[in-house]
Amino acid sequence: IPPQDEEIIISFEHEGESIDIHLGITADEKHAQQMVSFPESLAAYVTSPEAFTYTITVPGGLPGLEKKIHIAVPEPPYGIVDFLLGDQWRPVYRKLYGILPMMFATILTTFGAILLGVPIALLCSVMIAEFLSPKSALFIRSCIDLLAGIPSVVYGFFGLMIIVPIIQRVFGSASGSSLLAAIIVLTIMILPTVIAISITSLEAVPDSYREASLALGATKMQTSWSTVFPTAKSGILAGVILGTSRALGETMAVILVAGNSPQFPTSLTDSVRTMTATIALEMGYSAGRHNQMLFSIGVILFVLICVLNGIIMKLKQHMVEGA
């Protein structure tokens, strides 16, 4: 619709009759829904199937012979504040693009997986590197490397068939697809990465450190946690960074178990949708501004990963300086 005009006239032939429809036009682009004004005589024939779109239905002599005129109004500019802090994601019908619930869900699933997975991974890595025999450690490390190579869709299918039904039975929820299911699946997925890098870091500690600690009367357990582990903390933290990045960017497994509802969760059994899941689910049918917003979500996700990694690296530097 040309906003510089004050009126447009739509003329067409319908059942041998010439029909003219006069529509008023305003140039206020900040309120795009007010740019088109319809005469009162057409009020019964105008519908709005979605935001910024109108349909005028001219009835025909028989059902199915009506004529429909579709009018698309330009969408107003969508600000960065509404994009980042908006609490509704309804891109098709209401043209709302708030990603705050999805950002919140992404951060919750990531930190939940880190809080559950990192302690387990560190305990396993210390046990494998310091307490198991070489043959047993080699066998378990081979199994861990195998787990690291499993595609994410397999983890997602495992969560869908095993974890989701368990959560549904235990908590009595209508659907086991939830925030808790996503956290558990991501926890399992990051374990091989964190364990493998932590083991490598622990094994890189010189044996002289262990021998000196044992010579001073420390036990094997005290040596492992008080001498070897602090020495390898730099490499261990690198493993945590990689695990965080994988949890933050995971898509397929989360789609299968999270429920994919763009809402703020109020409990662990609520359905959620992450930023990566939104991109994967909607990119296939998006167009126009919807498509642009999905690319913007990708940019925000990249910035979020950089910020989290920066925080962890700053923490790592502080630990090194403190030592």
C-alpha positions as CSV (number, residue, x, y, z in Angstrom):
1,I,0.0,0.0,0.0
2,P,1.5,3.4,-0.9
3,P,1.5,5.4,2.3
4,Q,1.8,8.7,0.5
5,D,-1.7,8.4,-0.9
6,E,-4.8,9.3,1.2
7,E,-7.1,6.9,-0.5
8,I,-7.0,3.9,-2.8
9,I,-9.8,2.5,-4.9
10,I,-10.1,-1.2,-5.7
11,S,-12.2,-1.8,-8.8
12,F,-13.2,-5.2,-10.1
13,E,-15.9,-7.1,-11.9
14,H,-18.0,-9.5,-9.9
15,E,-20.9,-11.4,-11.5
16,G,-21.2,-8.9,-14.3
17,E,-21.3,-6.0,-11.9
18,S,-18.6,-3.3,-11.5
19,I,-17.7,-2.8,-7.8
20,D,-15.5,0.0,-6.4
21,I,-14.2,-0.2,-2.8
22,H,-12.8,3.0,-1.3
23,L,-10.1,2.6,1.4
24,G,-8.7,5.5,3.5
25,I,-4.9,5.6,3.9
26,T,-2.9,7.3,6.6
27,A,0.9,7.8,6.6
28,D,1.5,6.9,10.2
29,E,4.1,4.1,9.8
30,K,4.5,3.7,13.6
31,H,1.0,2.4,13.9
32,A,0.7,0.3,10.8
33,Q,-2.6,-1.3,11.9
34,Q,-4.3,2.2,11.5
35,M,-3.0,2.8,8.0
36,V,-6.1,1.3,6.4
37,S,-9.6,2.5,7.3
38,F,-12.6,0.6,5.9
39,P,-16.0,2.1,5.4
40,E,-18.8,1.0,7.8
41,S,-20.6,-0.7,5.0
42,L,-17.8,-3.2,4.7
43,A,-17.5,-4.0,8.4
44,A,-19.3,-7.3,8.1
45,Y,-17.1,-8.4,5.2
46,V,-13.6,-7.6,6.6
47,T,-11.6,-10.1,8.6
48,S,-8.1,-10.0,9.9
49,P,-6.7,-13.6,9.8
50,E,-3.3,-12.3,11.1
51,A,-1.8,-9.1,12.2
52,F,-1.2,-6.5,9.5
53,T,-3.3,-8.5,7.0
54,Y,-7.0,-7.9,6.0
55,T,-9.3,-9.9,3.8
56,I,-12.4,-8.5,2.2
57,T,-14.9,-11.1,1.2
58,V,-17.5,-10.1,-1.5
59,P,-20.3,-12.7,-1.4
60,G,-21.4,-14.4,-4.6
61,G,-24.7,-15.7,-5.8
62,L,-23.7,-19.3,-4.8
63,P,-21.5,-20.7,-2.1
64,G,-17.9,-20.9,-3.3
65,L,-18.3,-18.1,-5.8
66,E,-17.4,-15.3,-3.4
67,K,-14.4,-13.0,-4.3
68,K,-11.7,-12.4,-1.7
69,I,-9.3,-9.4,-1.7
70,H,-6.2,-9.7,0.6
71,I,-4.5,-6.5,1.8
72,A,-1.1,-6.6,3.5
73,V,-0.1,-3.6,5.6
74,P,3.7,-3.0,6.1
75,E,4.9,-4.1,9.5
76,P,6.2,-1.3,11.8
77,P,9.9,-1.3,12.9
78,Y,10.5,-3.9,15.6
79,G,12.9,-2.5,18.3
80,I,15.8,-4.4,19.8
81,V,14.3,-3.9,23.3
82,D,11.0,-5.6,22.3
83,F,13.1,-8.3,20.6
84,L,15.3,-9.1,23.6
85,L,12.8,-8.4,26.4
86,G,9.5,-9.4,24.8
87,D,7.8,-12.3,26.5
88,Q,5.7,-13.5,23.5
89,W,6.9,-15.3,20.4
90,R,4.0,-15.4,17.9
91,P,5.6,-14.7,14.5
92,V,2.9,-15.9,12.2
93,Y,-0.4,-14.5,13.4
94,R,0.4,-11.6,15.8
95,K,3.9,-10.7,14.5
96,L,5.4,-10.7,17.9
97,Y,9.1,-11.6,18.2
98,G,10.0,-11.6,21.9
99,I,12.8,-14.1,22.6
100,L,13.2,-13.6,26.4
101,P,11.4,-16.9,27.3
102,M,13.7,-18.8,24.9
103,M,16.8,-17.1,26.2
104,F,15.8,-17.9,29.7
105,A,15.1,-21.6,28.8
106,T,18.5,-21.8,27.0
107,I,20.4,-20.5,30.0
108,L,18.4,-22.7,32.4
109,T,19.1,-25.9,30.4
110,T,22.8,-25.1,30.0
111,F,23.4,-24.2,33.6
112,G,21.3,-27.2,34.8
113,A,23.4,-29.5,32.7
114,I,26.7,-28.0,33.9
115,L,25.6,-28.2,37.6
116,L,24.7,-31.8,37.2
117,G,27.3,-33.0,34.7
118,V,30.6,-31.3,35.8
119,P,30.7,-32.8,39.4
120,I,30.0,-36.3,37.9
121,A,32.6,-35.7,35.2
122,L,35.3,-34.6,37.6
123,L,34.7,-37.5,40.0
124,C,34.9,-40.0,37.0
125,S,38.0,-38.4,35.6
126,V,39.9,-38.5,38.9
127,M,38.9,-42.1,39.5
128,I,40.0,-43.2,36.0
129,A,43.3,-41.2,35.9
130,E,44.4,-41.8,39.5
131,F,42.8,-45.0,40.9
132,L,42.1,-47.5,38.2
133,S,44.6,-49.9,36.8
134,P,46.0,-49.1,33.3
135,K,43.9,-51.8,31.6
136,S,40.7,-50.8,33.2
137,A,41.3,-47.1,32.6
138,L,42.0,-47.9,28.9
139,F,38.8,-49.8,28.5
140,I,36.7,-47.1,30.2
141,R,38.4,-44.4,28.1
142,S,37.5,-46.3,25.0
143,C,33.9,-46.4,26.0
144,I,33.9,-42.7,26.8
145,D,35.4,-41.9,23.4
146,L,32.6,-44.0,21.8
147,L,30.0,-42.0,23.7
148,A,31.5,-38.8,22.4
149,G,31.0,-40.0,18.8
150,I,27.3,-40.8,19.1
151,P,25.0,-38.4,17.1
152,S,22.9,-36.0,19.2
153,V,19.7,-37.4,17.6
154,V,20.4,-40.7,19.3
155,Y,20.7,-39.1,22.7
156,G,17.5,-37.3,21.9
157,F,15.7,-40.5,21.0
158,F,17.0,-42.1,24.1
159,G,15.6,-39.3,26.2
160,L,12.3,-39.4,24.3
161,M,11.8,-43.1,24.9
162,I,13.4,-43.5,28.4
163,I,13.7,-40.3,30.3
164,V,10.5,-38.6,29.2
165,P,8.2,-41.5,30.3
166,I,10.0,-41.8,33.6
167,I,9.5,-38.1,34.3
168,Q,5.8,-38.4,33.3
169,R,5.3,-41.3,35.8
170,V,7.3,-39.9,38.7
171,F,5.9,-36.3,38.6
172,G,2.5,-37.1,37.2
173,S,2.8,-34.5,34.5
174,A,0.7,-34.5,31.4
175,S,3.8,-34.7,29.2
176,G,7.2,-35.8,30.3
177,S,8.7,-33.5,27.7
178,S,10.1,-30.7,30.0
179,L,12.9,-28.6,31.2
180,L,14.1,-31.5,33.5
181,A,14.2,-33.9,30.6
182,A,16.3,-31.5,28.5
183,I,18.7,-30.9,31.5
184,I,19.2,-34.7,32.0
185,V,19.8,-35.4,28.3
186,L,22.3,-32.5,28.0
187,T,24.0,-33.7,31.2
188,I,24.6,-37.1,29.6
189,M,25.8,-35.5,26.3
190,I,28.5,-33.3,27.9
191,L,29.9,-36.0,30.2
192,P,32.2,-37.6,27.5
193,T,33.7,-34.2,26.5
194,V,34.5,-33.0,30.0
195,I,35.7,-36.4,31.2
196,A,38.1,-37.0,28.3
197,I,39.7,-33.5,28.5
198,S,39.9,-33.7,32.3
199,I,41.7,-37.1,32.2
200,T,44.2,-35.8,29.7
201,S,44.9,-32.8,31.9
202,L,45.3,-35.0,35.0
203,E,47.7,-37.4,33.3
204,A,49.8,-34.4,32.1
205,V,50.7,-33.6,35.7
206,P,54.3,-34.7,36.4
207,D,54.7,-37.8,38.6
208,S,57.2,-35.9,40.7
209,Y,54.2,-33.9,42.2
210,R,52.5,-37.2,43.2
211,E,55.7,-38.6,44.7
212,A,56.5,-35.5,46.6
213,S,53.0,-35.5,48.1
214,L,53.1,-39.1,49.1
215,A,56.6,-38.7,50.6
216,L,55.2,-36.0,52.9
217,G,52.7,-38.5,54.2
218,A,49.6,-37.7,52.2
219,T,47.3,-40.5,51.2
220,K,46.4,-41.4,47.6
221,M,43.1,-39.6,47.9
222,Q,44.7,-36.5,49.4
223,T,47.3,-36.4,46.7
224,S,44.7,-36.7,44.0
225,W,42.5,-33.9,45.2
226,S,45.0,-31.6,46.9
227,T,48.0,-31.8,44.6
228,V,47.1,-33.3,41.2
229,F,43.7,-31.8,40.7
230,P,44.7,-28.2,41.5
231,T,47.7,-28.5,39.1
232,A,45.4,-29.7,36.3
233,K,42.7,-27.1,36.9
234,S,43.6,-25.1,33.8
235,G,42.9,-28.0,31.4
236,I,39.9,-29.1,33.4
237,L,38.4,-25.7,33.0
238,A,38.9,-25.9,29.3
239,G,36.9,-29.1,29.3
240,V,34.1,-27.3,31.2
241,I,34.1,-24.5,28.6
242,L,33.7,-27.1,25.7
243,G,30.9,-28.8,27.6
244,T,29.2,-25.5,28.2
245,S,29.4,-24.6,24.5
246,R,28.0,-28.0,23.5
247,A,25.1,-27.7,25.9
248,L,24.3,-24.2,24.8
249,G,24.4,-25.0,21.1
250,E,22.6,-28.4,21.2
251,T,19.5,-28.5,18.9
252,M,18.2,-31.9,17.9
253,A,18.2,-33.7,21.3
254,V,16.5,-30.7,22.9
255,I,13.8,-30.6,20.3
256,L,12.9,-34.2,21.0
257,V,12.6,-33.9,24.8
258,A,11.9,-30.2,25.8
259,G,8.3,-29.9,24.6
260,N,9.1,-26.8,22.5
261,S,6.6,-24.3,24.1
262,P,8.0,-20.7,24.1
263,Q,7.0,-19.8,27.6
264,F,8.6,-19.1,31.0
265,P,8.9,-22.3,33.0
266,T,7.6,-22.2,36.5
267,S,8.8,-25.7,37.4
268,L,11.2,-28.4,36.2
269,T,8.3,-30.3,34.5
270,D,7.2,-27.3,32.3
271,S,7.7,-27.5,28.6
272,V,10.3,-25.1,27.2
273,R,11.9,-24.1,23.9
274,T,15.5,-23.1,23.5
275,M,16.9,-20.6,20.9
276,T,18.5,-23.3,18.8
277,A,15.3,-25.3,18.7
278,T,13.3,-22.2,17.5
279,I,15.7,-21.7,14.6
280,A,15.6,-25.4,13.6
281,L,11.8,-25.7,13.9
282,E,10.8,-22.5,12.0
283,M,13.5,-21.8,9.5
284,G,11.8,-24.1,6.9
285,Y,8.6,-22.0,6.6
286,S,9.8,-18.5,7.7
287,A,9.7,-15.6,5.3
288,G,10.3,-11.8,5.5
289,R,10.7,-10.4,8.9
290,H,10.2,-13.8,10.5
291,N,13.2,-15.2,8.7
292,Q,15.2,-12.1,9.7
293,M,14.3,-12.6,13.3
294,L,15.5,-16.2,13.2
295,F,18.9,-15.1,11.9
296,S,18.9,-12.5,14.7
297,I,18.4,-15.3,17.2
298,G,21.5,-16.9,15.8
299,V,23.5,-13.7,16.3
300,I,22.2,-13.4,19.9
301,L,23.2,-17.1,20.6
302,F,26.7,-16.4,19.2
303,V,27.0,-13.4,21.5
304,L,25.7,-15.4,24.5
305,I,28.3,-18.1,23.9
306,C,31.1,-15.6,23.7
307,V,29.9,-13.9,26.9
308,L,29.7,-17.2,28.8
309,N,33.1,-18.3,27.5
310,G,34.6,-14.9,28.4
311,I,33.3,-15.2,32.0
312,I,34.8,-18.7,32.3
313,M,38.1,-17.6,30.9
314,K,38.2,-14.6,33.3
315,L,37.5,-17.0,36.1
316,K,40.3,-19.3,34.8
317,Q,42.7,-16.3,34.7
318,H,41.7,-15.3,38.3
319,M,42.4,-18.9,39.5
320,V,45.8,-19.0,37.8
321,E,46.8,-15.6,39.4
322,G,45.5,-16.7,42.8
323,A,47.6,-19.8,42.6
